[in-house]
Amino acid sequence: MRGAKETIEVPAGHSFRLLGWTRNLRQIQCSISPNKTASLVGEGSHWHYHQAMELTLFTQGSGTRFVGDNIARFISGDLVLLGENLPHYWHTDDASSGISLQWHFPNSHPFWGFPENLELSGLFQTAGRGLHIEGHTAQVVSKLLLDLPGCAGYARLAILMTMLSKIAQASPSDRAILSRRQFNLSNVAVNQEVIARAVQHTVAHFREEVRLEELLVITDMSRATFARQFKKHVGRSFSSLLNRLRLEAACRELRESQCSVLDIAYDSGFTQISFFNRLFRRELKCSPVEYRERHAKRSAAKLLMVNTK
């Protein structure tokens, strides 16, 4: 069901499922073996959650990533580890490709019968807030993940164990926690689908005037119920989500265009430049002009390093 809890069906004879896509997150191929795949309808382009843990790598594409209450831009090479029942959603700018691994090892699973695996329990718990894998760890794990489709049987399981070990042993600089709070939506699915519709409507129209009354109609809720359920499922209030989406859009334009700050603010959905400047400084600890200058200096420094190698 769109926006609801997704049921992960692992292929017979496997401990986990391996998914890949080459166009968009709706047209998914489940890899059964190196020579056999099955077509699935993916849920990654909708705000959803599932009981399984997930390791996802984007090999192509860009957009906005939603993990719990975290909202951030992503580009090709983005690698994230998601814990159980953690709501997530990728809003891609255009076509994308990638690979995703999903598994569910509850306390009763034979996986925990191996004493060596007990040290992974801390990683699994931390992943409940989402982990962005970066640096050298991301390079190593991404390569292993991309090797999976060409493997079968125990070789796949061995790669999974190696990837989990690499992530668990990664330096703090290679692991960034995404969501400010832990989510466990396993028992609150009753309002999940309608809240997902509200989120997707907000994402689709954030540059315009998004009125609360529109979302009350979409969800068929009173103001009080909507506010309570939205915060429970999304981790943010509606206004906080809307402002964050607009800020992310503004930051992208500040990095990639030479448009004026005023034009960028208005094009991102803000109607008052004074509010935009206050919110920008509060959330990003600098002004829009300072943000643009800092990014330009970092880009110039990276270019200089590449040219001097």
Secondary structure, 3 states (H helix, E strand, C coil): CCCCEECCCCCCCCCCEEEEECCCCCEEEEEEECCEEEEEECCCCCCEEECCEEEEEEEECCEEEEECCEEEEECCCCEEEECCCCCEEEEECCCCEEEEEEECCCCCCHHHHCHHHHHHHHHHHHHHHCEEECHHHHHHHHHHHHHHHHCCCHHHHHHHHHHHHHHHCCCHHHEEECCCCCCCCCCCHHHHHHHHHHHHHHHHHCCCCCCHHHHHHHHCCCHHHHHHHHHHHHCCCHHHHHHHHHHHHHHHHHHHCCCCHHHHHHHCCCCCHHHHHHHHHHHHCCCHHHHHHHHHHHHHHHHHHHHHC
